[in-house]
Amino acid sequence: TKPFQRDMLLAIVAAAVGFHRERMRLERLVGAQIHCCRMLVNGDFRFRTLDDARYLTLMLSNACPDPQRVAIGLSELLVNAVEHGNLAISYEEKTCFMRQDCWEEEIARRLEDPAWCDRHVSVAFRTFEDEVCLVITDQGDGFDWEKYLDFAPERVFDLHGRGIPMARMLSFDSVDYCGKGNQVVARIKRKT
């Protein structure tokens, strides 16, 4: 039994060493990705899903000044473009889906539905000497964006509905909706 215990211990140690090496490799890759993101000057992106929105949030926020500040608001704007813009989920419908704990299933269902499956969100990322500008455009019908710009007392206990005011107040120096509301321009000033 001693050779078996020794072999088992060696296998555990080898697995731990392999895990440590892989973790170190991934940490180097993540560090390199952040460095590469900071070199991004201009870019145009298209995506469809909430997972895509999360990945793009990570990359683009790391290309901005103060990435932690930008990430929360950027994520909110990208997710809104998918669920409320492209997939036409109203505020009331989202409330209902969240209460019934079927929000994610409804997103997945609509992403496959022929009425919405070909829609995408476009993001234009531009850097200038004094600011970074993101233009997010969905293929939805737009919405009455003015009533969502600030925190509303009547929605304070809702399960959602704080994304746009959070983006405006915490993440960006300006957030401006255009036309019918299916395009938003978010700006981050560079500190001088």
Summary of the structure (lengths in Angstrom):
residues: 192
radius of gyration: 21.3
end to end distance: 69.0
largest distance: 76.0
contacts: 540
relative contact order: 0.14
helix: 55%
strand: 17%
